[in-house]
Amino acid sequence: MARAKYQVLVIPYHIENGNVKYCIFKRNDMKVWQFIAGGGEDEDETIIISAKREAYEEANIGMDCKYSVLDTQNSIPTYCFKEARKIWGENCLVIPEYTFAARMNTTILELSQEHTKYEWVDYKTALKRLRYDSNKTALWELDSKIKLGTLN
C-alpha cells in the first residue's frame, strides 16, 4: 500500500457513570504518550476509513465503533516521515492531519507492537502526559464537546 498525503489522529474515549476517560498510548519507538496516529493509504476509500483502519491496526478497535469527526486539523511537517520527499516530492513540506473521536464501550484493548502500553486517564492527566500540541488541541475540543453535549 502506498502512503497517502495525510495523517489521521484518533482519540478513544469511554464514559461510565458520568466520568470521561481518554485512552493514551505510549509509543514503542519514541517513548512518548499520544493518541492513535497514522497515515492514510492510497487504497483507503475515505479519510474516516483510514482512521478506522489505524485504530483497528494499533488497538484492535472495531470498525463498527461510533466515530465522530472533530474540527481540529493540523499540519504535520514531512520531516516527521521516513522518505516523505521521495514519496510525495521535494515540494511537499507539510501534510494535513484529520482528527476523530472513537466512543468505546469497553476499556480493554489489544495493542500492536507500535505501543508498549495504554492507559485510560482523565482530561488533566492526558493533557499533562501528551507530547504533541495537535493531540492536546484535539483533546480540548473533544472534552469541551462532551461537556457541552454537542458531540455528533
C-alpha positions as CSV (number, residue, x, y, z in Angstrom):
1,M,0.0,0.0,0.0
2,A,1.2,3.5,-0.9
3,R,1.2,6.2,1.8
4,A,-1.5,8.9,1.1
5,K,-0.6,12.5,1.7
6,Y,-2.5,13.0,5.0
7,Q,-2.4,11.8,8.6
8,V,-5.2,10.8,11.0
9,L,-5.5,11.1,14.7
10,V,-8.0,9.0,16.7
11,I,-8.9,9.7,20.3
12,P,-10.6,6.7,22.0
13,Y,-12.8,7.7,24.9
14,H,-15.1,6.0,27.4
15,I,-17.9,7.4,29.5
16,E,-19.1,5.5,32.6
17,N,-21.3,6.9,35.4
18,G,-20.7,10.4,34.0
19,N,-16.9,10.0,34.2
20,V,-15.0,10.6,30.9
21,K,-11.7,8.7,30.3
22,Y,-9.4,9.1,27.4
23,C,-7.0,6.4,26.2
24,I,-3.4,7.5,25.7
25,F,-0.8,5.3,24.2
26,K,3.0,5.1,24.9
27,R,4.9,4.7,21.7
28,N,7.5,2.0,21.4
29,D,10.0,3.9,19.3
30,M,9.9,7.4,20.8
31,K,8.8,6.8,24.4
32,V,6.1,9.5,24.2
33,W,2.4,9.5,25.0
34,Q,0.0,10.2,22.2
35,F,-3.3,9.2,20.7
36,I,-3.6,6.8,17.8
37,A,-1.9,8.4,14.8
38,G,-1.1,7.1,11.4
39,G,-1.1,7.7,7.7
40,G,-3.7,7.2,5.2
41,E,-3.2,4.6,2.5
42,D,-4.0,5.3,-1.2
43,E,-6.3,2.2,-1.1
44,D,-8.5,3.7,1.7
45,E,-11.8,4.9,0.3
46,T,-12.1,7.8,2.7
47,I,-10.3,9.6,5.5
48,I,-12.7,8.1,8.1
49,I,-11.8,4.6,6.7
50,S,-8.1,5.5,7.3
51,A,-8.9,6.4,10.9
52,K,-10.9,3.2,11.5
53,R,-8.1,1.1,9.9
54,E,-5.4,2.8,12.0
55,A,-7.5,2.3,15.2
56,Y,-8.0,-1.3,14.4
57,E,-4.4,-2.0,13.5
58,E,-3.0,-0.2,16.6
59,A,-5.5,-1.1,19.3
60,N,-7.9,-3.6,17.8
61,I,-10.8,-1.1,17.9
62,G,-13.7,-2.5,15.9
63,M,-14.7,-0.8,12.7
64,D,-18.3,-0.6,14.0
65,C,-17.3,1.7,16.9
66,K,-19.0,5.1,17.0
67,Y,-16.7,7.7,15.4
68,S,-17.2,11.5,15.5
69,V,-15.3,13.9,13.2
70,L,-13.6,16.7,15.2
71,D,-12.9,20.1,13.8
72,T,-9.3,20.1,14.9
73,Q,-7.0,19.9,11.9
74,N,-3.2,20.3,12.0
75,S,-0.3,20.4,9.6
76,I,2.5,17.9,10.1
77,P,5.9,18.6,8.7
78,T,7.1,16.0,6.3
79,Y,10.4,15.6,8.0
80,C,8.5,13.5,10.6
81,F,8.1,10.8,8.0
82,K,10.7,8.5,6.5
83,E,11.3,9.0,2.8
84,A,8.5,11.7,2.6
85,R,10.2,13.7,-0.1
86,K,10.8,10.5,-2.1
87,I,7.1,9.5,-1.8
88,W,5.4,12.9,-2.2
89,G,8.1,15.0,-3.9
90,E,10.6,17.7,-2.9
91,N,8.0,20.4,-2.7
92,C,5.7,18.7,-0.2
93,L,6.7,20.2,3.1
94,V,3.5,19.6,5.2
95,I,0.6,17.2,5.2
96,P,-2.8,17.7,6.9
97,E,-3.9,15.7,10.0
98,Y,-7.6,15.0,10.4
99,T,-8.9,14.2,13.9
100,F,-11.6,11.7,15.1
101,A,-13.1,10.6,18.4
102,A,-14.0,7.0,18.9
103,R,-16.5,6.3,21.7
104,M,-15.7,2.9,23.3
105,N,-18.0,0.5,25.0
106,T,-15.0,-1.3,26.6
107,T,-11.7,-0.2,28.1
108,I,-9.9,-3.4,27.1
109,L,-7.7,-3.0,24.0
110,E,-5.2,-5.2,22.2
111,L,-2.1,-3.2,21.2
112,S,0.1,-3.6,18.2
113,Q,3.9,-3.5,18.5
114,E,3.8,0.2,17.9
115,H,2.9,0.9,21.5
116,T,4.2,-0.5,24.8
117,K,1.1,0.3,26.8
118,Y,-2.1,2.3,27.1
119,E,-3.9,4.0,30.0
120,W,-7.4,5.3,30.4
121,V,-7.0,8.7,32.1
122,D,-9.0,11.8,32.9
123,Y,-8.6,15.1,30.9
124,K,-6.0,16.7,33.2
125,T,-3.8,13.6,33.3
126,A,-4.0,13.2,29.5
127,L,-3.2,16.9,28.9
128,K,-0.1,16.6,31.2
129,R,1.2,13.4,29.5
130,L,0.6,14.1,25.9
131,R,3.6,15.4,24.0
132,Y,2.2,16.9,20.8
133,D,0.2,20.1,20.6
134,S,-2.0,18.6,18.0
135,N,-3.1,15.9,20.4
136,K,-3.7,18.5,23.2
137,T,-5.8,20.7,21.0
138,A,-7.9,17.8,19.8
139,L,-8.3,16.6,23.4
140,W,-9.5,20.0,24.4
141,E,-12.1,20.1,21.6
142,L,-13.4,16.6,22.4
143,D,-13.6,17.3,26.1
144,S,-15.4,20.6,25.5
145,K,-17.9,19.0,23.1
146,I,-18.6,16.2,25.6
147,K,-19.2,18.7,28.4
148,L,-21.4,20.9,26.2
149,G,-23.3,17.9,24.9
150,T,-22.6,18.9,21.2
151,L,-20.6,15.8,20.1
152,N,-22.2,14.3,17.0
